[in-house]
Amino acid sequence: MISPIAPHFAEEMWQILGNKESICKAGWPKYDPAMLVEDVVTVVVQVNGKLRSKVDVPADIAEDKLKELVLSDEKLLPWIEGKLIRNFVIVPKKLVNIVI
């Protein structure tokens, strides 16, 4: 990947790695699409539209489990404790907004 930017350096490193042929004749690296899939996502938690916390959750978490996890977050307790929750807005894999 560095060959177009620093060809002399890339050629030296290529030879140190034990390759006999020039790096110019090598193909581009292949990628694995499975490695691009995220297992864990960060969900932003807001109370009345203001950022109050961030929670790392599995990407395939159910909405009821997410709601349960968010309501048990210690950072949110001072903001929601003893107050009536009017609405609970969930944007999957992005954010949760608690309206009080």
C-alpha positions in Angstrom: 0.0 0.0 0.0 2.9 2.3 0.6 4.6 1.6 -2.7 2.9 4.5 -4.7 3.9 7.0 -2.0 7.4 5.8 -1.1 8.6 3.4 -3.8 12.2 3.1 -2.6 11.3 2.4 1.0 8.6 0.0 -0.1 11.0 -1.9 -2.3 13.5 -2.3 0.6 10.8 -3.5 3.0 9.5 -5.9 0.3 13.0 -7.5 0.0 13.5 -7.7 3.8 10.2 -9.6 4.0 11.9 -12.2 1.7 10.2 -11.5 -1.6 12.4 -12.0 -4.7 10.3 -10.3 -7.3 9.9 -6.5 -7.4 7.0 -5.0 -5.4 5.8 -3.3 -8.7 4.8 -6.8 -10.0 2.9 -7.7 -6.9 -0.9 -7.5 -6.8 -3.0 -5.3 -4.6 -3.9 -6.8 -1.2 -7.3 -8.6 -1.0 -9.8 -7.7 1.7 -12.2 -9.8 3.6 -15.8 -8.3 3.6 -16.6 -10.3 6.8 -14.0 -8.3 8.7 -15.9 -5.1 7.9 -18.9 -6.1 9.9 -19.0 -4.6 13.4 -19.9 -6.8 16.3 -20.2 -4.0 18.8 -21.6 -0.5 18.2 -21.6 2.6 20.4 -25.0 3.9 21.0 -25.4 7.6 22.1 -27.9 8.1 25.0 -29.6 11.4 25.3 -32.0 12.8 27.9 -34.3 15.5 26.5 -32.0 15.8 23.4 -28.8 16.4 25.4 -26.0 13.9 25.4 -25.7 12.2 28.7 -23.9 8.8 28.0 -22.5 6.4 25.5 -23.1 2.7 25.7 -21.2 -0.1 23.8 -23.7 -2.8 22.9 -23.8 -5.8 20.5 -24.9 -4.8 17.0 -27.8 -7.2 17.0 -29.3 -6.3 20.4 -33.1 -6.3 20.7 -34.8 -3.0 21.5 -36.2 -4.2 24.9 -32.8 -5.3 26.0 -31.3 -2.0 24.9 -33.9 -0.1 26.8 -33.2 -2.2 29.9 -29.5 -1.7 29.6 -29.9 2.1 29.1 -32.2 2.5 32.1 -29.7 0.7 34.3 -26.7 2.9 33.2 -25.3 4.7 36.3 -24.4 7.8 34.4 -28.1 8.3 33.6 -29.6 7.7 37.0 -29.2 11.4 38.2 -31.1 12.5 35.1 -34.0 10.0 35.1 -34.3 8.8 38.7 -37.8 9.5 40.1 -39.0 11.2 36.9 -41.8 10.2 34.5 -40.4 9.0 31.2 -42.9 10.2 28.5 -41.2 8.7 25.4 -38.3 6.4 24.6 -37.0 6.9 21.1 -34.6 4.3 19.6 -32.7 4.8 16.4 -31.2 1.3 15.8 -27.4 1.1 16.1 -27.1 4.9 16.6 -29.0 6.6 19.5 -31.5 6.4 22.3 -33.4 9.5 23.4 -35.3 9.5 26.6 -37.9 12.2 26.8 -38.9 13.3 30.3 
